[in-house]
Amino acid sequence: MTGGVPLTGGGMAQALARGDGAGLLHHLLVDRAIKVALVLVALIVLGLGMALIWKKAGRGGPPRRDDG
């Protein structure tokens, strides 16, 4: 392997020691932001799906009386 960061356990520490920390930190922060956004979207979709199923199952709102 020529150049770049070696794929060893201390690769991240070596990159930070060489001064490549700004790019690495930016990459890690963007990666974390993308993952958080995906989880939030998934939770919103899950909540909407659960509310829709709850209403379709007839458990939404006050109980209805059939008068005939």
KAKALIN-V50555 format. One record per run of one state. SS is the DSSP state (hx for helix, st for strand, lp for the rest). FROM is the first residue (numbers start at 1). LEN is the number of residues. Records with the same first field share a line. If there is no record, write none. Layout:
# KAKALIN-V50555
SS->FROM-LEN / FROM-LEN
This chain:
# KAKALIN-V50555
lp->1-10 / 19-2 / 57-12
hx->11-8 / 21-36
